[in-house]
Structures are given as C-alpha cells and as structure tokens.
C-alpha cells in the first residue's frame, strides 16, 4: 500500500492496523471454536468405539486382523484402555 502524505495517510494506516487486529481476533475465535468442536467429536468417537469394542469383544478377540488393529490402537494410546478391555496385558 502506497503511503499518502499528511493526515489522510495517518488515518489510512491507523484504519489498516485496526482492521488487521480485528481479523486476528476473528481468526483466534474461529480457531478456538473449531478446536472445541474437534474435541467434542473425538470424545463422541471414542465413546462409540469403546461401546462397539465392549459389545463385540469376543468376535474381535477371535479375528486376528481385528486384534492387530486393536494392538495398533493400544500402541497409539497412552491410557492402556484397550489392553485392559481385551485382557492382552503388557508385552
């Protein structure tokens, strides 16, 4: 943006700064809302996955491919929930 001399240039620069701050605040609010929504969706997904695992526990333990997926989840998780649910223990 080309600077204009005098009061007009100062007013334009001040307006640009105010607009930049407003966009920054708006961006922070949008990011916070998206983060909250993602946390809510992940919590819902986890509870549904846990319910599915409890309901189909015996079928999952019998199928080697399913157990491989559970073990991958266990390695990615730091809570130990899957090991406790499927009684696979520490290894």
Steps between C-alpha positions, in 0.01 A plus 500: 500500500637839400535750781321826456639815654328678784198420716338282236799268497501474879127426508537231233787336689305507827193351332715224349643416843154486657374278219802270537435466874132425439589224253753355744240487778244349265753237389579409861129460577443278197802287590375461860151401380642244257724355770207466740289334232780257414546408868127433529501284186801301620336438837186375327705279268693353788189419702335338198816300426522382861134397495557307175807329644312393813207371297713300253784402733491125432479538122792744501715267712434208263587689181880552455455803275276667755748427779780650290296820471434500875872459567575796271245705693661391824843610380362836391314547828670594823212398728514119479124481453516243218734267686270509800186445292641207299722366780811492283732618778842660474753362255 
